[in-house]
Amino acid sequence: FCESVKLLPTGTVISEAAPHALPKMSGRSKDKVTSIFRKLFKSSSKGDEGPSKPSTSGTGSPARRLLRCRDSVSPATSQTSPGFASKGKRDETHNKTVRARRLMKELRDLQRLQNSKPDPVFTVELVDDNLFEWHVKLFKVDSDSDLGNDMKDLGIGHILLHLIFPENFPFAPPFMRVISPRIEKGFVMEGGAICMELLTPRGWASAYTVEAVIMQFAASVVKGQGRIQRKNKGQKVFSRRTAEESFRSLVKTHDKYGWVTPSLADG
């Protein structure tokens, strides 16, 4: 009889299992039976709850219950996995570590070399104690060249170079420019930028050392018939910003038209 019971709006109780078994009732009897069933169902519900205080987590609309469940989640479970969040930071830290180790080694080697000779070809020093920014003083170029004679005649003891090492060094080349004196030709461009394939991403290799870069410049500036500029009139600004703009322009040009490799007969 109680297998499946439905309460109709009129208060009539019908069993789906055997509706034909119900006797006919008056309206008053039907109301009485309905009242009995409601009391039974109500008391059964209270009995299941037991003496303890009922939980309020199941009350309210589904949206409110969902919000309460969301708020009860531990913060640790809602955080993004650190393996993905810190991958970029790990790569950046790794690059900086490689750059620092490489430059520390090269700086020690160059300082040991220059201290072992009374008249070194060049010396290096940090700019404001910054490991990633160097000043290089080039004391010697070909003494028989026009540039070498200009340095003697004008009493210029060295060529001052400025090197900046990017975060991905040694996998990318340093940016190098001439600070002083102002040099014409010799592959020295506006702002002191240097037109040398070795200093471009296309011509660079991680095995190249700072010493190799300096010696290559010393050969190139002579090969390009560099001269010290003596006339002050119409001098172009020698600044880092001008040098960077000039360097980007020449790299773009050479990427489009290529680099001219001199023959072996030209040295």
Helices and strands as residue ranges (DSSP letters): E 5-7, E 13-15, G 19-21, H 27-49, H 62-71, H 75-78, H 82-85, H 87-115, E 122-127, E 130-138, H 146-153, E 159-164, E 175-180, E 183-184, G 190-192, G 197-199, H 210-223, E 227-228, H 240-257, G 264-266
